[in-house]
Amino acid sequence: MEPRILLDATAVPADRGALGRYVDGLLGALHALGADLAVACQRADEQRYGELAPGAQIVKGPAALAHRASRLAWEQSGLPYVAEQVGADVIHLPTYTIPIHPGRPTVVTIHDVTLFAEPAAHDPVRAYIKSATRTAARRATRLIAPSRATRDELVRLLDADPTHIDLAYHGVDQEAFHPPSEDEIKRVSDRLGLHGHPYFAYLGALEPRKNVPNLIRGWVSAFAERPEPPALVLAGSGGWDDEVDAALATVPLHMRVVRPGYLPWSSLPGLFGGALAVTLPSRGEGFGLPVLEAMSCRAPVLTTRRGPLPEVGGDAVAYTEPEAPDIAAALVALTDDPARREALASAAGERSKQFSWTASAEAHMISYRHAVAGHAAV
């Protein structure tokens, strides 16, 4: 008999972001596999998860779960109670934290350990994640890592037991992230105020590990002397990287930076597919979901060889070192070589098909079974 799984989706933020895309993609694929599911979620997400997994038992938590401190407190006592009420055999916590006394086997997804590898590149306010990650690595029945690089870092930096770590790559929704039509590209370009002007795209938080200041500096260095330089679109959350504003202050008046904030999912294919290239010159990732999503939209991608990014991009993306002069050279090379951009876009679209939420869900199911079996053997 397959285990009954309680998926704790209460940590998914209102803007959803990468965590929301992970939970949504996984939940829909688990449902398609016939998994026996219950989902704990915030009240605003009750309908969404009910539609993603019809037949799953959806348990909405108290309104206070929208606040991080209240959610973390509820997780310690409220989540184990919900697990008891729904008869769960295993609890899956899709991000870092774990109840100290869950009352049943637990599976925790550790998305990345860059807080340990590069602590200076993270907001000090997020230090609680370090403690939570250490606790999860020590107490969870099983850990899920989204890449080999993250799995290896868990062992190296947190002394996690490699026999208790399961690898489950993220997937991509090929329907949601598709090669865009000319109309989709035009709508996004017009919404950004670019009206067909060429641009490079970035999607993500403005955190030091994302290396956005060097992206800005590299872009300025590459195109400041050109009369019609491509724009730079920095989409996503604001983040806390103080160097971003300093880098932006160096942008000449004839060069344009567009900061639209969060864009709806429906706009992302047009954003990615309409760009000269999608850029993620990151110094550290756990997986690099925007890279995969851009590849699925048949966009040329420029990233680094740091961490798991080569596991995702393979030979279907362009690579750069994370320093500004290297980024500048890579941007110029892509801009001046349309044939290479087209070849990368084609290769990216094909490689993205290797990453499916179905395969990810199957790997998660194996982890759930291992957790239940291991707990029963103790």
DAZITA-V805757 format. One record per pair of residues at least 24 apart in sequence whose ideal C-beta (glycine too) atoms are under 6 Angstrom apart, sorted by the first residue. I is the first residue (numbers start at 1). J is the second residue. If there is no record, write none. Layout:
I & J
I & J
//
This chain:
2 & 36
3 & 89
3 & 90
3 & 368
3 & 372
4 & 36
4 & 87
4 & 88
4 & 89
5 & 35
5 & 37
5 & 90
5 & 92
5 & 368
6 & 38
6 & 83
6 & 86
6 & 88
6 & 91
7 & 39
7 & 92
8 & 40
8 & 79
8 & 93
9 & 39
9 & 41
10 & 40
10 & 41
10 & 42
10 & 61
10 & 65
10 & 71
11 & 95
15 & 262
18 & 289
19 & 95
23 & 94
25 & 171
25 & 357
26 & 361
27 & 52
27 & 53
28 & 52
29 & 357
29 & 358
29 & 361
30 & 361
33 & 361
38 & 86
40 & 82
57 & 86
75 & 99
89 & 372
90 & 368
90 & 371
90 & 372
96 & 129
96 & 132
96 & 133
96 & 136
97 & 132
98 & 136
98 & 139
98 & 140
105 & 141
105 & 371
105 & 372
105 & 375
106 & 140
106 & 141
107 & 142
107 & 367
107 & 371
108 & 136
108 & 140
108 & 143
109 & 144
110 & 143
110 & 145
111 & 286
112 & 150
112 & 286
113 & 153
113 & 154
113 & 157
114 & 209
114 & 284
116 & 157
118 & 209
118 & 284
121 & 208
121 & 209
123 & 240
141 & 371
141 & 374
141 & 375
142 & 166
142 & 367
142 & 370
142 & 371
144 & 168
144 & 367
146 & 170
146 & 286
146 & 287
147 & 287
147 & 308
147 & 311
149 & 307
149 & 308
150 & 286
166 & 367
168 & 360
168 & 363
168 & 364
169 & 355
170 & 287
170 & 289
171 & 355
171 & 356
171 & 357
171 & 360
172 & 292
172 & 293
172 & 296
172 & 352
172 & 355
174 & 296
177 & 293
177 & 296
177 & 297
178 & 269
179 & 273
179 & 297
179 & 298
180 & 269
180 & 270
180 & 273
184 & 269
184 & 270
185 & 270
185 & 273
185 & 274
188 & 267
188 & 270
188 & 271
189 & 274
192 & 258
192 & 260
194 & 231
197 & 231
198 & 230
198 & 276
199 & 230
199 & 231
199 & 233
199 & 275
200 & 230
200 & 232
200 & 275
200 & 276
200 & 277
200 & 279
201 & 233
201 & 271
201 & 275
201 & 278
202 & 234
202 & 279
203 & 235
203 & 236
203 & 290
204 & 236
204 & 290
205 & 236
205 & 237
205 & 239
206 & 238
206 & 239
206 & 241
206 & 244
207 & 239
207 & 241
208 & 241
209 & 283
209 & 284
210 & 282
211 & 281
211 & 282
211 & 283
211 & 322
212 & 244
213 & 243
213 & 244
213 & 247
214 & 324
214 & 327
215 & 279
215 & 281
215 & 327
216 & 247
217 & 247
217 & 324
218 & 324
218 & 327
218 & 328
220 & 251
221 & 328
222 & 328
222 & 331
222 & 332
224 & 252
229 & 255
230 & 276
231 & 256
231 & 258
232 & 257
233 & 258
234 & 259
235 & 260
235 & 263
269 & 297
272 & 297
272 & 299
273 & 297
273 & 299
275 & 299
276 & 335
277 & 302
277 & 334
281 & 320
281 & 322
281 & 327
283 & 322
285 & 309
288 & 312
292 & 352
292 & 355
295 & 348
295 & 352
296 & 352
298 & 345
298 & 349
300 & 341
300 & 344
300 & 345
302 & 330
314 & 351
316 & 347
316 & 348
316 & 351
//
